[in-house]
Amino acid sequence: MIHLFTHVPVTQKLIRPSQLPLLLRDYQVDGSSGVLWLGGIDDSQIIMLLVEGMTIYLAHLTKDRSETVDLSQLPSLLPSRNSIVRTAWLPAEGVRIAKAILDWHPPADTRSCETHDFAALLQDWSQAPGNGVIRVTWTGAEGFVLLAGRSTPATAMYAGSGRILIGAEALSAIHSQPEGPCTVAWYRAPHLPALPEGEIAPLREAFATTMIQLYQNYARLAGVGLMQVLLAELNRKTVGNGWQIRFKANLVEDHQVFPSMAMAVGVYRQLLHEMAQHTSMVVGLQVTDRLFREALNLLPESTRVLLQQYEVV
């Protein structure tokens, strides 16, 4: 079983199975961010990651494996009895770190050392190619540093004495930790070669063209204000997942590096699905279906063919 945190403050709440949808709705309305743990069937565990009320990750964990699941599968994984929901309230950066650990578990390297050894390990590992997370644990505190491959670490989280620090404050607290024994773990993303841009560019452009057409049609139907709400929700999805994709009114900034076409198709499908879910809650399923059909009909034929070829829509 994956243990995400040791010293991050956690609240507990006993709920009935029927109360979970209401609880998640309240979190969505409040724009809550954090990690939720729920007890599953047969001593399994369910981990849910929220960014500003949006579920960006849901996994079913057993003793031997971890499997990502869809939100619609959640009721079938929960016991019929009352259960405890444990929650760690975190800023979006902390949720991103949690997701990276879940994605890249188990660690590539784990060492027991002294606090003064940590700076050298951080310097060494931050120069390695690819993304990663370094986790350092002391008796009463823990720190996390997100690595972006051969660059100076900027995203970090520190938890100790019932408080959570983010960014520069977290890095300062980590480096200021009193001397003593600690455990350092290095989680690394699989180092996969990036797909040549010439190969991914047509699909990248087709996705951007489709999204712009969709949310401009949505703006004409529901208004610019609701379109801005949609864009904010899509951007929360990309930030929470660590994707380098941002949505603006007349532009899609897509700098995400993909190791394969299958990976790109998967990300683009998720974002289109997220958009369809959002619009259907506002204007209904039938209007959303019509919105998508009309938008696709307005696309150049070459774009439609490419989207159908890769089954993006």
Beta strands, then each sheet from edge to edge (+ up, - down):
strand 1: 11-15
strand 2: 34-39
strand 3: 45-51
strand 4: 54-61
strand 5: 66-68
strand 6: 83-89
strand 7: 109-114
strand 8: 132-137
strand 9: 141-147
strand 10: 155-160
strand 11: 163-166
strand 12: 181-188
strand 13: 245-248
strand 14: 251-254
sheet 1: 1+ 6- 2+ 3- 4+ 5-
sheet 2: 7+ 12- 8+ 9- 10+ 11-
sheet 3: 13+ 14-
end
